[in-house]
Amino acid sequence: MKYDVIGKNGFVPTQAIKDYAAKRLDKIVGLFDKGVVSEARIVCKVYPDYQRVEITIPAPQITLRAETSDADMYAAIDKSVDKLDRQIKKFRQRLSNHFERVGVNKAFSAEFDAQALEKEIISKQLVKSKKVKITPMSIEDAISQMELIGHDFFIFINKDNNQPQVVYRREDGDYAVIDTSA
């Protein structure tokens, strides 16, 4: 297994951080059968108030990814690994189906305990359904409206191209737009 630990924003990962990340990711790699996952990329970034860790694991025709932040680099690594673990366990059946479609007959190791997984996963149900009126507006107006209602995202019709779009607040505090046009 190849672990590529990279530092950004002036951060140079120490050998201790590289070893810690590899040790923690062994847990994730152990969920898969041998040969399904052969590498992982861990990007460690340092900001004035927090540390950010992005883990990317390429698998056959799919990419597993988690990104988290914390004041401590080791805690950020732990959070990212735990996030990947939850994603894999939650979407195990979908991942198995995907791997079968791309020709990987046995994706998960025998140690992957399905009964323990069922106990661990708490099912989430749809608890609320809401209808909204989508109105034409500019992106700036959509951001203002989103801020006024106190949400992290807002759906609207872009008045410039008449297409539905979603504006959202990123974890770093900036805004981004999801464009639904082809």
Beta strands, then each sheet from edge to edge (+ up, - down):
strand 1: 2-8
strand 2: 39-46
strand 3: 51-59
strand 4: 62-70
strand 5: 136-137
strand 6: 153-158
strand 7: 164-169
strand 8: 175-179
sheet 1: 1+ 2+ 3- 4+
sheet 2: 5+ 6+ 7- 8+
end
